[in-house]
Amino acid sequence: MGVAAGPIRVVVAKPGLDGHDRGAKVIARALRDAGMEVIYTGLHQTPEQIVDTAIQEDADAIGLSILSGAHNTLFAAVIELLKQRDAEDIKVFGGGIIPEADIAPLKEKGVAEIFTPGATTASIVDWVRANVRQPAEA
């Protein structure tokens, strides 16, 4: 199995009660401007809604933006739902206000990458291009 055809598809989501979505919209636009297809889910999404959208949209990745402090719970819920739905091939990355001490445990749970404040849109676009939809080993 090789690389899927067409542009990389990314669901950008704002889980939980966090009502600030400016950063998510900036990232969504940067990914779109880089030639990716972006599905922005809007505010106040549940992990179930996010995973359902990613599966329905045949997404290659989910980008979560979390500023509320609920990152440990919300990232874990999305990862677990992807496992339950046999959709672990959808990479999960995210950003927001996430303490340095929480990054390694989140990665151990299956989050592919975390971007903290100050990350450039170019670095996020480059990471997605380099790490999403890799060809399968022969």
trRosetta pair geometry for C-beta under 8 A, 3 or more apart (Angstrom, degrees):
i j d omega theta_ij theta_ji phi_ij phi_ji
1 136 4.5 47 74 23 90 145
2 135 5.4 -24 -152 -135 61 102
2 136 6.9 -112 -89 29 22 89
3 133 5.8 77 -147 156 91 100
3 134 7.6 -85 -95 169 96 16
3 135 5.0 -61 -49 -82 87 81
4 60 7.2 -155 44 -85 138 115
4 133 6.0 -88 31 -146 99 123
6 9 7.6 19 116 -40 115 101
6 37 7.6 -6 154 -11 110 130
7 35 5.5 -148 -125 147 125 80
7 36 5.3 172 162 -127 114 38
7 37 5.0 127 89 -17 118 88
8 36 4.6 -39 74 -123 91 103
8 37 7.2 -169 91 29 42 74
8 60 5.1 -86 -157 47 77 148
8 61 7.1 11 173 11 109 112
8 128 6.4 148 127 153 158 108
8 129 7.3 -141 -13 -99 153 54
8 132 5.4 83 -146 104 133 128
8 133 5.7 -147 -109 6 95 138
9 36 7.0 168 -90 -178 23 88
9 37 4.6 -20 -108 72 74 108
9 38 7.9 176 -156 -79 52 28
9 39 7.2 25 -178 -8 93 105
9 57 6.2 -164 163 139 133 101
9 58 6.3 61 64 98 160 73
9 59 4.7 -128 116 -123 102 53
9 60 5.1 122 54 2 71 88
9 61 7.6 165 92 30 53 69
10 28 8.0 -164 99 -121 113 66
10 31 5.4 -66 50 170 145 156
10 36 5.6 23 6 154 111 136
10 37 7.3 157 23 83 64 55
10 38 5.4 -18 70 -110 92 72
10 39 7.4 -171 94 27 44 71
10 59 6.3 85 -121 -157 18 107
10 60 6.7 -46 -72 60 61 86
10 61 4.8 -17 -114 72 84 98
10 62 7.3 156 -163 -98 67 20
10 63 5.7 26 176 -8 116 110
10 128 6.7 -29 -76 -148 142 142
10 132 7.5 -30 -81 -149 101 172
11 38 7.9 137 -103 -162 22 57
11 39 4.8 -28 -108 71 70 103
11 40 8.0 152 -163 -90 54 24
11 41 6.4 40 -176 -39 99 108
11 50 6.7 143 132 -165 136 78
11 53 5.4 130 -134 113 143 111
11 54 4.6 -107 6 -87 149 81
11 57 6.2 130 -71 60 108 143
11 59 4.6 -49 -18 -100 99 161
11 61 7.3 -161 30 100 68 51
11 62 4.9 -19 68 -114 102 73
11 63 7.1 -178 89 27 49 68
12 24 5.5 148 159 -174 114 93
12 27 6.1 165 -129 96 139 106
12 28 4.4 -127 35 -83 161 99
12 31 7.3 171 -53 29 126 145
12 38 5.9 6 -4 -167 113 106
12 39 7.2 171 23 80 68 47
12 40 4.9 -21 69 -106 104 72
12 41 7.1 -159 87 7 51 81
12 62 8.0 157 -87 -165 26 52
12 63 4.7 -18 -109 69 71 108
12 65 7.0 29 -178 -15 90 110
13 24 7.6 -100 84 -148 12 137
13 40 7.8 169 -78 -156 43 48
13 41 4.4 16 -111 29 83 132
13 45 5.1 -79 -167 59 107 150
13 50 4.4 59 -149 -119 171 115
13 53 7.4 147 -82 61 124 141
13 62 6.3 -15 12 -168 119 99
13 63 7.1 152 21 80 68 54
13 64 5.6 -27 72 -107 91 66
13 65 7.3 -177 88 22 41 78
14 18 6.1 -123 -178 82 100 102
14 21 5.2 -63 -69 -101 152 105
14 24 5.4 -88 -65 -39 101 168
14 41 6.9 -158 25 76 70 97
14 42 6.9 -86 38 126 112 29
14 43 5.0 -38 87 -116 138 48
14 44 6.9 3 105 -15 102 32
14 45 6.1 115 72 15 58 100
14 64 7.8 133 -97 -158 25 63
14 65 5.4 -31 -96 67 74 100
14 66 7.8 151 -148 -81 56 52
15 18 7.7 51 82 28 46 108
15 45 5.3 -69 -99 78 54 84
15 46 7.0 57 -143 -147 89 14
15 47 6.0 34 -133 -69 136 64
15 50 6.1 -45 -79 -37 104 143
15 64 5.9 -15 2 -147 111 113
15 66 6.4 -20 56 -87 93 102
15 70 7.7 -120 109 96 101 118
15 74 4.4 151 103 -162 140 133
15 77 7.9 164 -171 68 154 123
15 78 7.1 -117 -62 -53 155 119
16 44 7.2 -81 103 -126 25 47
16 45 7.9 -9 5 62 37 55
16 66 6.7 62 27 -128 132 97
16 68 5.3 -128 116 36 140 154
16 70 4.9 148 -111 66 159 144
16 74 5.5 -76 -40 -82 117 140
17 44 6.5 29 -113 -113 39 86
17 68 6.0 113 66 -120 78 155
17 70 7.8 89 28 -2 86 147
18 21 7.9 125 122 -64 95 71
18 43 7.6 -134 93 -148 63 92
18 65 7.7 -136 100 116 144 82
18 66 6.3 164 -7 -146 156 51
18 67 5.0 129 -147 53 139 84
18 68 3.9 -127 -65 -44 101 108
18 70 7.7 -147 -34 30 106 110
18 96 8.0 -30 -150 -143 171 146
19 43 5.9 36 -129 -153 57 142
19 44 7.5 10 -92 -53 71 95
20 23 7.5 43 132 12 95 96
20 67 5.5 -33 62 50 118 153
21 24 4.6 -53 -162 43 77 118
21 25 5.7 78 137 -25 89 99
21 42 7.7 -38 -108 -158 166 39
21 43 5.6 -110 -47 -76 134 93
21 65 7.0 109 -132 90 64 143
22 25 5.9 -61 -152 37 30 109
22 26 6.4 31 152 -21 66 105
23 26 5.5 -52 -147 34 34 113
23 27 6.4 30 156 -15 67 104
23 65 5.6 166 93 -148 105 136
23 67 7.7 125 29 -55 135 123
23 95 7.0 -120 149 101 133 116
23 96 7.1 149 86 -97 152 69
24 27 5.9 -56 -149 39 31 108
24 28 6.2 34 152 -22 65 107
24 40 7.0 123 143 -141 106 109
24 63 7.8 156 -138 115 83 106
24 65 3.8 -124 -76 9 101 157
25 28 5.5 -49 -142 36 33 115
25 29 6.3 33 157 -18 64 105
25 40 7.0 44 -103 -134 65 153
26 29 6.0 -58 -151 37 28 109
26 30 6.4 28 152 -20 64 107
26 121 6.6 -113 149 -84 97 123
27 30 5.6 -54 -145 36 33 112
27 31 6.3 31 157 -17 66 105
27 63 6.3 -141 134 142 138 150
27 65 7.1 174 27 -71 140 123
27 95 7.3 156 -70 39 153 134
27 121 6.6 -167 -108 -121 56 90
27 124 6.0 -66 -135 125 102 162
28 31 6.0 -57 -150 38 28 108
28 32 6.3 28 152 -18 64 110
28 38 4.8 141 -161 163 82 148
28 40 4.7 10 -123 -76 158 118
28 63 8.0 -174 -77 72 70 135
29 32 5.5 -55 -146 39 32 114
29 33 6.0 31 157 -18 68 107
29 38 7.9 -115 -66 52 23 164
30 33 5.8 -54 -142 39 28 109
30 34 6.3 26 154 -17 62 109
30 121 3.7 -142 -115 -172 158 124
30 122 7.8 -116 -168 -59 130 39
30 124 6.7 76 102 75 141 117
30 125 5.7 -117 147 -57 105 113
31 34 5.7 -60 -150 39 30 111
31 36 4.4 -52 166 59 88 131
31 38 5.0 115 92 -74 116 125
31 63 7.6 -165 -45 -5 154 155
31 124 7.6 -73 -66 121 92 108
31 125 6.3 -176 -96 -102 57 84
31 128 6.5 18 -119 41 107 169
32 35 8.0 120 176 -7 30 9
32 36 6.3 -90 -87 68 32 75
32 37 7.6 42 -112 -128 74 21
32 38 4.7 -80 -65 11 92 126
34 125 4.5 166 -68 -147 162 128
34 128 7.9 118 93 69 149 126
34 129 7.4 -109 158 -56 134 115
36 128 6.9 -23 -70 129 156 143
39 53 6.4 -168 125 164 136 115
39 57 5.1 -72 -21 -136 162 168
39 59 6.9 -102 30 -83 124 117
41 45 4.8 22 128 -68 134 151
41 49 6.8 128 -170 131 138 108
41 50 6.2 -87 -38 -104 172 72
41 53 5.6 -160 -96 8 117 176
42 45 6.8 122 77 -51 70 104
45 49 4.6 -130 -164 84 90 125
45 50 5.1 101 137 -58 130 90
45 53 7.9 -45 -154 -2 142 139
46 49 4.7 99 52 4 78 100
46 50 7.1 -143 92 -5 43 86
47 50 5.6 -57 -148 36 34 113
47 51 6.2 28 158 -14 69 107
47 74 6.3 -173 -69 -154 106 67
47 77 3.8 -123 -58 123 168 115
47 78 4.7 -137 -143 -70 102 65
47 81 5.5 161 145 -8 109 144
48 51 6.1 -57 -144 40 29 105
48 52 6.1 31 156 -20 64 109
48 81 6.4 -163 -95 -125 54 152
49 52 5.7 -55 -145 38 29 113
49 53 6.3 30 156 -20 64 106
50 53 5.9 -55 -151 35 28 110
50 54 6.4 27 153 -19 63 107
50 62 6.3 83 164 -151 110 137
50 64 7.4 26 -156 -94 157 100
50 78 5.9 -39 91 -114 134 112
51 54 5.6 -53 -146 36 33 112
51 55 6.3 29 157 -15 66 106
51 62 7.8 -38 -91 -75 54 157
51 78 6.2 175 -60 -145 99 70
51 81 4.2 -118 -45 121 165 128
51 82 5.9 -147 -127 -68 116 67
51 85 6.1 152 163 7 125 151
51 87 7.1 142 -165 65 98 143
52 55 6.1 -61 -149 39 28 106
52 56 6.0 23 157 -15 66 113
53 56 5.8 -60 -141 42 28 109
53 57 5.8 10 165 -5 66 117
53 59 7.6 40 122 -20 74 134
54 57 6.2 -66 -138 48 22 100
54 59 4.1 -78 -152 39 74 131
54 62 5.1 -48 -89 -72 141 110
54 82 7.7 -29 85 -98 145 102
54 87 7.0 129 109 153 113 146
54 90 5.3 83 159 -159 133 159
55 58 7.6 24 -179 -74 31 38
55 59 7.6 -56 -49 25 22 91
55 85 6.1 -90 -73 153 145 144
55 87 5.5 -92 -90 -93 102 156
55 90 7.7 -95 -74 -40 64 150
59 62 6.4 79 122 -65 146 71
59 90 5.8 57 94 -133 92 118
60 90 6.7 170 172 -127 19 66
60 91 6.9 2 146 24 69 95
60 132 5.0 94 135 171 118 113
60 133 4.7 -33 -152 -54 140 106
61 90 6.3 161 -101 -173 25 70
61 91 4.4 -25 -111 67 90 91
61 92 7.2 167 -162 -81 72 26
61 93 6.5 -3 -176 13 121 100
61 112 7.9 -74 -134 34 110 147
61 128 6.5 -137 39 -139 166 100
61 132 4.7 -60 -45 -120 129 135
61 133 8.0 -93 -33 -28 99 86
62 78 6.5 -144 106 176 153 137
62 90 6.0 51 -15 153 97 113
62 91 7.4 -167 27 93 65 47
62 92 4.9 -13 65 -110 101 74
62 93 7.6 164 85 30 53 57
63 93 5.5 -19 -109 76 72 86
63 94 6.1 148 -168 -94 54 54
63 95 7.6 -5 -175 10 96 92
63 128 8.0 -39 -69 -89 123 124
64 74 6.8 171 -177 128 147 115
64 75 6.5 -173 65 -93 157 77
64 78 6.6 -153 -62 -8 142 165
64 92 6.8 12 -7 -169 111 96
64 93 7.5 -177 24 95 74 37
64 94 3.7 -24 64 -105 84 123
64 95 7.8 164 88 25 58 48
64 96 7.8 -58 123 -13 77 123
65 94 6.6 -168 -71 -157 31 87
65 95 6.0 -14 -113 69 69 77
65 96 5.4 125 -170 -65 57 109
66 69 7.9 -147 154 7 101 16
66 70 6.4 -118 -165 68 124 73
66 71 4.5 146 102 -88 145 84
66 74 5.8 166 -101 65 143 143
66 75 7.5 -98 -6 -46 154 91
66 94 6.3 19 8 172 100 133
66 95 7.8 166 33 90 67 32
66 96 4.3 -151 69 34 51 162
66 97 7.6 -107 111 44 66 67
66 98 7.1 67 79 -66 103 102
67 96 4.6 -133 -69 -163 59 114
67 97 4.9 68 -141 10 64 106
68 71 7.9 158 62 -39 72 69
69 97 7.1 -32 -68 94 63 111
70 73 5.0 -53 -177 49 84 112
70 74 5.1 75 123 -21 96 111
71 74 6.0 -64 -130 46 26 101
71 75 5.6 23 175 -16 68 112
71 94 7.3 169 -142 116 108 144
71 96 6.6 -175 -81 71 123 125
71 98 5.1 21 -16 -106 178 102
71 102 6.5 96 89 141 125 147
71 106 7.0 -34 144 -92 108 138
72 75 6.6 -54 -136 38 17 104
72 76 6.3 15 162 -14 55 117
72 102 6.2 -106 -69 -152 99 123
72 105 7.3 3 -121 106 104 124
72 106 7.0 -119 -107 -81 62 93
73 76 6.0 -68 -152 40 23 110
73 77 6.3 23 156 -22 64 110
74 77 5.7 -51 -144 32 32 112
74 78 6.6 30 158 -16 64 103
75 78 6.0 -59 -153 36 31 108
75 79 6.3 29 153 -17 67 109
75 92 6.9 138 -154 145 85 136
75 94 6.4 -124 -97 17 111 153
75 106 5.4 12 106 -144 162 107
75 109 6.7 106 121 91 108 137
75 111 5.2 -19 -173 -70 132 128
76 79 5.8 -56 -146 39 31 111
76 80 6.1 30 157 -19 66 109
76 109 5.5 -71 -102 -176 81 152
77 80 5.8 -56 -145 39 28 110
77 81 6.3 27 157 -17 64 108
78 81 5.9 -56 -147 38 29 110
78 82 6.5 32 154 -21 63 105
78 92 5.9 138 116 -122 124 146
79 82 5.8 -56 -153 34 30 112
79 83 6.7 31 150 -19 63 104
79 92 6.1 -111 -80 25 81 158
79 109 5.6 145 53 145 169 97
79 110 4.3 130 -145 71 134 129
79 111 6.9 -89 -66 -58 128 68
80 83 5.6 -53 -153 34 34 113
80 84 6.4 33 151 -18 66 106
81 84 5.5 -52 -144 38 35 113
81 85 6.1 20 159 -7 68 112
82 85 6.0 -65 -141 48 28 101
82 87 4.6 -100 -156 82 75 89
82 88 5.4 116 136 -87 105 50
82 90 5.7 -131 -137 58 130 109
82 92 7.1 -143 -18 -41 156 122
83 86 7.7 26 180 -75 31 32
83 87 8.0 -95 -51 50 16 61
83 88 5.7 42 -94 -72 60 107
87 90 5.1 7 154 4 97 115
88 110 7.7 -83 -146 -159 99 139
91 112 4.7 4 -170 -23 104 153
91 131 6.7 154 -164 131 169 97
91 132 5.3 -131 36 -108 140 84
92 110 6.7 57 45 124 120 90
92 111 5.4 -77 103 -122 103 62
92 112 6.0 147 68 3 51 92
93 111 6.8 110 -111 -178 37 82
93 112 5.0 -58 -73 67 86 99
93 113 4.4 1 -130 58 112 86
93 114 7.2 -162 -164 -73 72 33
93 115 7.3 48 162 -10 107 98
93 127 7.2 144 -141 122 164 127
93 128 7.4 -131 33 -86 153 83
93 131 8.0 95 -60 94 137 135
94 98 7.7 99 110 -40 104 148
94 111 6.4 -58 20 -155 105 125
94 113 7.8 167 29 91 47 59
94 114 6.0 -14 73 -117 75 68
94 115 7.2 -149 114 30 33 79
95 98 7.2 -126 -158 4 37 121
95 114 6.4 135 -93 -171 55 58
95 115 3.6 -33 -91 72 121 88
95 116 6.5 -160 -149 -74 88 22
95 117 8.0 134 174 -57 106 44
95 119 6.4 -111 -125 38 141 141
95 124 7.6 -56 -35 -102 145 129
96 116 7.8 -45 70 -124 27 51
96 117 8.0 9 -179 -51 21 80
97 116 7.8 68 -119 -147 29 81
97 117 6.9 17 -90 -32 65 113
98 102 5.5 -116 -180 78 88 121
98 103 6.4 103 131 -74 117 80
98 106 7.4 -23 -171 -17 139 157
98 114 5.7 -94 83 -173 154 131
98 116 6.0 -119 54 -99 88 90
99 102 4.8 88 66 3 84 104
99 103 7.7 -133 100 -25 49 80
100 103 5.9 -39 -159 1 40 117
100 116 7.7 -15 -77 -71 70 158
101 104 7.8 -55 -173 27 35 98
102 105 5.9 -65 -158 48 49 108
102 106 5.9 51 150 -26 79 110
103 106 5.8 -61 -150 36 29 111
103 107 6.4 26 156 -17 66 106
103 114 4.9 -139 -130 51 96 148
103 116 7.9 -62 -79 -51 128 115
104 107 5.7 -55 -147 37 32 110
104 108 6.4 36 153 -22 65 104
105 108 5.4 -50 -147 33 36 115
105 109 6.6 36 153 -19 65 103
106 109 5.7 -56 -154 35 34 112
106 111 4.3 -16 152 30 94 139
106 114 6.1 75 86 -57 141 133
107 110 7.7 168 -173 25 31 8
107 111 5.5 -83 -89 69 43 83
107 112 7.6 59 -129 -140 80 8
107 113 7.8 36 -101 -90 103 29
107 114 7.2 -101 -57 -11 93 107
111 114 6.3 45 132 -57 131 92
112 131 6.3 149 164 150 133 136
113 127 5.8 -119 92 172 175 143
113 131 7.0 100 -23 79 130 167
115 119 3.8 -74 -170 21 105 170
115 123 7.4 149 -123 102 122 110
115 124 5.7 -11 -78 -90 163 104
115 127 7.8 -168 -67 28 117 158
116 119 6.2 120 56 -27 45 106
119 123 5.4 -115 -172 73 86 128
119 124 6.0 87 141 -52 119 98
120 123 4.6 98 59 2 86 99
120 124 7.1 -152 96 -3 49 84
121 124 5.6 -56 -152 38 37 111
121 125 6.2 38 152 -19 69 106
122 125 5.7 -53 -144 39 31 111
122 126 6.1 33 156 -19 65 108
123 126 5.7 -52 -144 39 30 113
123 127 6.3 34 155 -23 63 105
124 127 5.7 -51 -147 33 30 111
124 128 6.5 30 154 -18 64 104
125 128 5.9 -55 -149 35 30 109
125 129 6.4 29 154 -17 65 108
126 129 5.8 -56 -148 38 30 111
126 130 6.1 18 158 -11 66 114
127 130 5.9 -66 -145 44 28 105
127 131 5.7 -15 171 13 67 123
128 131 6.6 -79 -129 52 19 87
128 132 5.1 -10 -170 4 66 127
129 132 7.3 -33 -84 39 11 93
131 134 7.1 -37 -161 -46 33 110
